[in-house]
Amino acid sequence: QLQSLYDIVILAYGCQAADRRLGIPGEDTLEGVLSAREFVAWYNGHPEFGHIGAVVKRCLWPSSSEGEEDENNAAKVSPARVVVIGQGNVALDVARVLAKGKPGLIDTDTPDSVLDVLQGGATHVSVVGRRGHVQGAFTIKELRELTKLKKEGHDATLVVRQEELDLGMTESSEAELKGPKGRPKTRINKLLQESAAVEDGPSETSKQVELRFLMSPIRLEPNDSNSDHVGYVICERTKLEGEPFEQKPVTTNETETMPADLVLVSIGYRGMPLDGMGELLFDNNKGIVANDHGKVSGDSNLFVTGWIKRGPTGIIGTNIMDAKDTVASVMEFIDSDSTQHTDTHIDDNASKSVKGRAGLAKQLEIQNVEAIDWQQFLKIEAAESNQSRLRSDNQPREKFLTVKEMMNAAI
């Protein structure tokens, strides 16, 4: 119906409909194992993920008497150990939030209910990846945020093991750093080497974030006192083999057991098709909408951009280039004769006389869909930003956490 109402329709709904799985024992059977996507949605106040808070609370504060501020109203640090599996930007962001806790997030729009669970943060967060630091998917901006935790007063230290950096610096890794696209990785390597060389011991702060490289999780095991809850992540030490940019992690048959009260899996997202998309429109193997430079397969006015176009990779700069590629295809389509044939995409139930926003509004009314327009959104934003809801002068907003609250504010 959208195609019948607009000359151009661009899909940009991303790859957050599903998570990639580890496929290891314990992942689907033990409590305390969440995807990073669920965790991020919860601490950002997504209405559909409020239930995640109860799971996180049980992991960080197993005793009902814990998790409360002390007599001086100071946020307690949870004794929990958290293992984040994956080394992309989302994994580092999750570690940063767990390290900062309530004191470090007080001036953000993180909801009060989330801060009540996080309190002072977690004692130890391990961010685990099966390849070396040169192959890590994170960018220097997110890494630098971790290096500044102690300096900014968050009582947390970044821990990097020099021996793991050395193990990952194979001849092929050195060649990758010297390659045409090696400059960003060279800067990351320099920052990690500097972090590993810091003489301050982790005991000088109450919290640590540790980046672990060349460690591949092979199974999750239950807690010693609760067989239903995760207690350990069993990892194999790996080594890198292969040519530059084609190195693969190979097991060394050495294992390490990491205590874990909470496991967050952050090994990537997968795109999902919209209802009605067949095999011609969606590539299930790649998890993307089938397209040629952003033009969706077939003779239509449908385009795609972002992760759902190319897969869950890249940062803002990547998206800019990706968007330019799609816009070029849109302009080419507009300049072609085929742009005048939008009648071929008209749904039998769509209005053939009213187009654009007015036509969309009419269709929503016909289908009895209650939608929020821009002016109503501004009402929600104003209500969330009302000074009476805020905990500090710098907090931008206190989010509504249910759709009902949002709808009431929009009236």
C-alpha positions as CSV (number, residue, x, y, z in Angstrom):
1,Q,0.0,0.0,0.0
2,L,2.8,2.4,0.7
3,Q,4.1,1.8,-2.8
4,S,0.8,2.8,-4.2
5,L,0.7,6.1,-2.1
6,Y,4.3,7.3,-2.7
7,D,6.6,7.6,-5.7
8,I,9.5,6.2,-3.8
9,V,9.5,3.9,-0.7
10,I,12.8,3.2,1.1
11,L,13.1,0.4,3.6
12,A,15.5,1.3,6.5
13,Y,14.3,-1.0,9.4
14,G,17.6,-2.5,10.2
15,C,18.6,-5.9,11.6
16,Q,17.2,-5.9,15.1
17,A,14.5,-8.5,14.6
18,A,16.6,-11.4,15.5
19,D,19.9,-12.3,17.1
20,R,22.7,-14.6,16.0
21,R,23.1,-17.6,18.2
22,L,26.3,-19.1,19.7
23,G,24.9,-22.6,19.3
24,I,26.6,-23.9,22.4
25,P,25.3,-26.0,25.3
26,G,23.5,-24.0,28.0
27,E,22.7,-21.0,25.8
28,D,19.0,-21.8,25.6
29,T,18.5,-23.6,28.9
30,L,20.1,-21.6,31.7
31,E,18.6,-18.4,33.2
32,G,20.8,-15.4,33.1
33,V,21.7,-15.7,29.4
34,L,20.4,-12.7,27.3
35,S,21.2,-11.2,24.0
36,A,22.9,-7.8,24.1
37,R,20.0,-6.5,22.0
38,E,17.5,-7.4,24.7
39,F,19.8,-5.8,27.4
40,V,20.3,-2.6,25.3
41,A,16.5,-2.3,24.6
42,W,15.8,-2.6,28.3
43,Y,18.2,0.0,29.5
44,N,17.0,2.3,26.7
45,G,13.4,2.0,28.0
46,H,11.9,0.1,25.1
47,P,8.2,-0.7,26.0
48,E,8.5,-4.3,24.9
49,F,11.5,-5.2,27.0
50,G,10.6,-4.1,30.5
51,H,10.5,-7.7,31.7
52,I,14.3,-8.0,31.1
53,G,14.8,-5.8,34.2
54,A,13.6,-8.6,36.5
55,V,16.1,-11.1,34.9
56,V,19.0,-8.6,35.2
57,K,18.1,-7.8,38.8
58,R,18.2,-11.5,39.8
59,C,21.6,-11.8,38.1
60,L,23.2,-8.7,39.7
61,W,21.4,-9.0,43.1
62,P,20.5,-12.6,43.9
63,S,19.5,-11.7,47.4
64,S,16.3,-9.6,47.7
65,S,18.0,-7.4,50.4
66,E,20.8,-6.5,48.0
67,G,20.6,-3.8,45.3
68,E,19.5,-1.1,47.7
69,E,21.3,2.1,48.4
70,D,23.3,2.2,51.7
71,E,22.6,4.5,54.6
72,N,24.5,7.3,52.8
73,N,22.3,6.9,49.7
74,A,25.3,5.7,47.8
75,A,24.8,3.1,45.0
76,K,26.2,-0.3,45.9
77,V,28.4,-2.1,43.5
78,S,27.1,-5.6,42.6
79,P,29.4,-8.5,43.3
80,A,28.3,-10.1,40.1
81,R,30.6,-11.1,37.3
82,V,29.3,-10.5,33.8
83,V,30.6,-12.0,30.6
84,V,29.8,-10.3,27.3
85,I,30.4,-12.5,24.3
86,G,31.4,-10.6,21.2
87,Q,33.6,-7.6,20.5
88,G,31.7,-5.1,18.4
89,N,30.6,-1.6,19.5
90,V,27.4,-2.9,21.1
91,A,29.5,-5.2,23.3
92,L,31.7,-2.4,24.5
93,D,28.7,-0.1,25.0
94,V,27.1,-2.7,27.2
95,A,30.3,-3.1,29.2
96,R,30.6,0.7,29.7
97,V,27.0,0.9,31.0
98,L,27.6,-1.9,33.5
99,A,30.9,-0.3,34.6
100,K,29.4,3.2,35.1
101,G,26.2,2.1,36.8
102,K,23.8,4.6,38.3
103,P,26.3,7.3,39.3
104,G,27.7,7.5,35.8
105,L,24.3,7.5,34.1
106,I,22.4,9.9,36.3
107,D,22.5,12.8,33.8
108,T,21.4,10.6,30.8
109,D,17.9,9.5,29.7
110,T,18.4,6.0,31.2
111,P,15.1,5.3,33.0
112,D,14.9,5.5,36.8
113,S,13.8,1.8,36.9
114,V,17.0,0.8,35.1
115,L,19.3,2.7,37.4
116,D,17.5,1.2,40.4
117,V,18.6,-2.2,39.1
118,L,22.1,-1.3,37.9
119,Q,23.0,0.7,41.1
120,G,26.8,1.1,41.3
121,G,27.4,-1.3,38.4
122,A,29.0,-4.7,38.2
123,T,32.3,-5.7,39.9
124,H,33.8,-7.4,36.8
125,V,32.8,-7.4,33.1
126,S,34.7,-9.6,30.7
127,V,34.3,-8.8,27.0
128,V,35.3,-12.0,25.1
129,G,36.2,-12.5,21.5
130,R,37.5,-15.5,19.7
131,R,39.9,-13.6,17.4
132,G,42.7,-11.1,18.1
133,H,42.5,-7.4,18.8
134,V,43.4,-6.5,15.2
135,Q,40.3,-8.3,14.0
136,G,38.0,-6.8,16.7
137,A,34.8,-5.2,15.3
138,F,34.8,-2.3,17.7
139,T,36.0,1.3,16.8
140,I,38.4,3.5,18.6
141,K,35.7,5.8,19.9
142,E,34.0,3.1,21.9
143,L,37.4,1.7,23.1
144,R,38.5,5.2,24.2
145,E,35.3,5.5,26.3
146,L,36.5,2.4,28.3
147,T,40.0,3.8,28.7
148,K,38.6,6.9,30.3
149,L,36.5,5.2,33.0
150,K,38.9,5.6,35.8
151,K,40.0,9.1,34.8
152,E,36.4,10.3,34.7
153,G,35.8,9.0,38.3
154,H,33.7,5.9,37.6
155,D,35.8,3.8,39.9
156,A,36.5,1.3,37.1
157,T,39.6,0.1,35.3
158,L,40.1,-1.2,31.8
159,V,42.2,-4.4,31.9
160,V,44.1,-5.6,28.8
161,R,46.5,-8.6,28.8
162,Q,49.7,-8.0,27.0
163,E,50.2,-11.7,26.4
164,E,46.9,-11.8,24.5
165,L,47.9,-8.8,22.4
166,D,51.2,-10.6,21.6
167,L,49.5,-13.8,20.7
168,G,47.2,-12.0,18.2
169,M,50.1,-10.1,16.5
170,T,50.8,-12.7,13.9
171,E,52.6,-11.9,10.6
172,S,49.2,-11.8,9.0
173,S,47.9,-9.4,11.6
174,E,50.9,-7.1,11.1
175,A,50.2,-7.2,7.4
176,E,46.6,-6.2,8.1
177,L,47.8,-3.1,10.1
178,K,50.1,-2.1,7.2
179,G,47.4,-2.6,4.6
180,P,45.5,0.3,2.8
181,K,42.7,0.3,5.4
182,G,45.0,-0.4,8.4
183,R,45.2,3.1,9.9
184,P,42.1,2.8,12.2
185,K,43.3,-0.6,13.4
186,T,46.8,0.8,14.0
187,R,45.3,3.5,16.2
188,I,43.3,0.8,18.1
189,N,46.4,-1.4,18.5
190,K,48.4,1.6,19.9
191,L,45.6,2.4,22.4
192,L,45.4,-1.2,23.6
193,Q,49.1,-1.5,23.9
194,E,49.1,1.6,26.1
195,S,46.3,0.3,28.2
196,A,48.1,-3.0,28.7
197,A,51.3,-1.1,29.8
198,V,49.5,0.8,32.6
199,E,51.1,-0.2,35.9
200,D,48.1,0.5,38.1
201,G,46.6,-2.8,39.3
202,P,42.9,-3.6,38.8
203,S,42.5,-3.7,42.6
204,E,42.8,0.1,42.8
205,T,39.2,0.4,41.7
206,S,36.1,-1.6,42.8
207,K,35.2,-2.4,39.2
208,Q,37.1,-3.8,36.2
209,V,36.3,-4.2,32.5
210,E,38.5,-6.8,30.9
211,L,39.0,-7.3,27.2
212,R,39.8,-10.9,26.5
213,F,41.1,-11.9,23.1
214,L,41.5,-15.3,21.4
215,M,38.9,-16.9,23.7
216,S,36.1,-19.0,22.2
217,P,33.1,-20.0,24.4
218,I,32.3,-23.7,24.0
219,R,29.7,-24.2,26.6
220,L,27.8,-22.6,29.5
221,E,27.6,-24.4,32.9
222,P,25.2,-23.9,35.8
223,N,25.8,-22.1,39.0
224,D,27.0,-24.3,41.9
225,S,24.1,-23.4,44.1
226,N,21.4,-23.1,41.4
227,S,21.4,-25.6,38.6
228,D,18.9,-23.5,36.6
229,H,21.1,-20.4,36.5
230,V,24.3,-19.8,34.5
231,G,27.4,-19.9,36.6
232,Y,30.3,-20.3,34.2
233,V,31.5,-19.7,30.7
234,I,33.9,-22.4,29.5
235,C,36.3,-21.0,26.8
236,E,38.9,-22.5,24.5
237,R,42.1,-20.6,23.9
238,T,42.4,-20.0,20.1
239,K,45.2,-19.0,17.8
240,L,45.1,-17.3,14.4
241,E,45.9,-19.1,11.2
242,G,45.6,-17.9,7.6
243,E,46.5,-15.1,5.2
244,P,45.9,-11.4,6.0
245,F,42.2,-10.6,6.3
246,E,41.4,-14.3,6.1
247,Q,42.7,-15.5,9.5
248,K,40.6,-18.0,11.3
249,P,40.6,-18.8,15.1
250,V,41.8,-22.4,15.6
251,T,41.6,-24.2,18.9
252,T,44.7,-24.9,21.0
253,N,42.8,-27.4,23.2
254,E,43.5,-25.2,26.2
255,T,40.4,-24.2,28.2
256,E,39.6,-21.5,30.8
257,T,36.6,-21.2,33.1
258,M,35.1,-17.8,33.6
259,P,32.7,-17.2,36.4
260,A,29.5,-15.6,35.2
261,D,26.3,-14.4,36.9
262,L,25.1,-12.8,33.7
263,V,26.0,-13.6,30.1
264,L,25.2,-11.2,27.3
265,V,25.6,-12.5,23.8
266,S,26.6,-9.8,21.3
267,I,27.7,-11.6,18.2
268,G,25.6,-9.7,15.7
269,Y,22.1,-9.2,14.5
270,R,20.3,-10.7,11.6
271,G,17.8,-9.0,9.3
272,M,14.3,-10.4,8.9
273,P,11.8,-10.1,6.0
274,L,8.7,-8.1,6.3
275,D,5.4,-9.9,6.0
276,G,4.7,-10.8,2.4
277,M,8.3,-10.7,1.2
278,G,9.0,-13.8,-0.8
279,E,12.4,-15.3,-1.9
280,L,12.7,-12.9,-4.7
281,L,12.6,-9.9,-2.4
282,F,14.5,-11.3,0.6
283,D,17.9,-13.1,0.7
284,N,17.5,-15.5,3.6
285,N,21.2,-16.6,3.4
286,K,22.5,-13.1,3.9
287,G,19.6,-11.8,6.0
288,I,19.1,-8.8,3.7
289,V,16.5,-7.4,1.3
290,A,17.7,-8.5,-2.2
291,N,18.9,-5.4,-4.0
292,D,21.3,-3.8,-6.5
293,H,22.9,-0.7,-5.1
294,G,19.8,-0.1,-2.9
295,K,17.2,-0.8,-5.7
296,V,15.1,-3.8,-4.5
297,S,14.9,-6.6,-7.0
298,G,12.1,-6.3,-9.6
299,D,10.3,-3.5,-11.4
300,S,9.1,-1.5,-8.5
301,N,9.6,1.8,-6.6
302,L,11.0,0.0,-3.6
303,F,14.5,0.8,-2.3
304,V,16.5,-0.2,0.8
305,T,19.4,1.3,2.9
306,G,21.4,0.5,6.0
307,W,21.9,-2.8,7.7
308,I,18.9,-4.4,6.0
309,K,20.5,-3.5,2.7
310,R,24.1,-4.8,3.4
311,G,24.0,-6.7,6.7
312,P,24.8,-5.7,10.3
313,T,28.3,-4.1,9.7
314,G,29.8,-0.7,9.8
315,I,29.3,2.6,11.7
316,I,27.8,6.0,10.9
317,G,30.4,6.8,8.3
318,T,29.5,3.5,6.6
319,N,25.9,4.3,6.6
320,I,26.5,7.7,5.0
321,M,28.3,6.1,2.0
322,D,25.6,3.4,1.9
323,A,22.8,6.1,1.8
324,K,24.5,8.0,-1.0
325,D,24.6,4.7,-3.0
326,T,20.9,4.2,-2.5
327,V,20.0,7.9,-3.3
328,A,22.0,7.6,-6.5
329,S,19.8,4.6,-7.5
330,V,16.6,6.6,-6.5
331,M,17.7,9.5,-8.7
332,E,18.4,7.1,-11.6
333,F,15.0,5.6,-11.1
334,I,13.2,9.0,-11.0
335,D,15.0,10.0,-14.2
336,S,13.9,6.8,-16.0
337,D,10.5,6.2,-17.7
338,S,9.6,3.5,-15.2
339,T,8.8,6.1,-12.5
340,Q,5.6,7.0,-14.2
341,H,4.1,3.5,-13.7
342,T,3.3,3.6,-10.0
343,D,-0.3,2.5,-10.8
344,T,1.1,-1.0,-11.2
345,H,1.7,-1.0,-7.4
346,I,-1.7,0.1,-6.3
347,D,-3.3,-2.2,-3.8
348,D,-6.9,-3.0,-4.5
349,N,-7.8,-1.5,-1.1
350,A,-5.7,1.6,-1.5
351,S,-7.1,5.0,-2.5
352,K,-6.3,5.7,-6.2
353,S,-7.2,9.4,-5.8
354,V,-5.5,10.4,-2.6
355,K,-1.7,10.1,-2.4
356,G,1.1,10.8,-0.1
357,R,0.5,11.6,3.6
358,A,-3.2,12.3,3.1
359,G,-3.6,9.0,1.4
360,L,-1.7,7.2,4.2
361,A,-3.9,8.9,6.9
362,K,-7.0,7.8,5.0
363,Q,-5.8,4.2,4.9
364,L,-4.9,4.1,8.6
365,E,-8.4,5.4,9.3
366,I,-10.0,2.8,7.1
367,Q,-8.0,0.0,8.9
368,N,-8.7,1.5,12.3
369,V,-5.0,2.0,13.1
370,E,-4.3,4.5,15.9
371,A,-1.2,6.3,14.8
372,I,0.9,9.1,16.4
373,D,1.6,12.1,14.2
374,W,4.4,14.6,14.5
375,Q,2.5,17.1,16.7
376,Q,1.5,14.3,19.0
377,F,5.1,13.1,19.2
378,L,6.1,16.5,20.3
379,K,3.5,16.4,23.1
380,I,5.1,13.1,24.3
381,E,8.6,14.6,24.1
382,A,7.4,17.7,26.1
383,A,5.8,15.5,28.8
384,E,8.9,13.3,29.1
385,S,11.1,16.5,29.5
386,N,8.8,18.1,32.1
387,Q,11.0,19.3,35.0
388,S,8.8,17.5,37.5
389,R,9.8,14.1,36.0
390,L,13.6,14.7,36.0
391,R,16.1,13.6,38.6
392,S,18.8,16.2,37.7
393,D,19.0,19.4,35.8
394,N,21.1,17.7,33.1
395,Q,18.8,14.8,32.5
396,P,17.2,15.3,29.0
397,R,14.0,13.3,29.7
398,E,12.5,10.6,31.8
399,K,11.0,8.2,29.3
400,F,7.6,6.7,29.4
401,L,8.0,2.9,29.5
402,T,4.6,1.8,28.2
403,V,2.7,2.5,25.0
404,K,-0.4,3.4,27.1
405,E,1.6,6.2,28.9
406,M,2.8,7.5,25.5
407,M,-0.7,7.5,24.1
408,N,-2.1,9.3,27.1
409,A,0.6,12.0,26.8
410,A,-0.2,12.4,23.1
411,I,-3.8,13.3,23.6
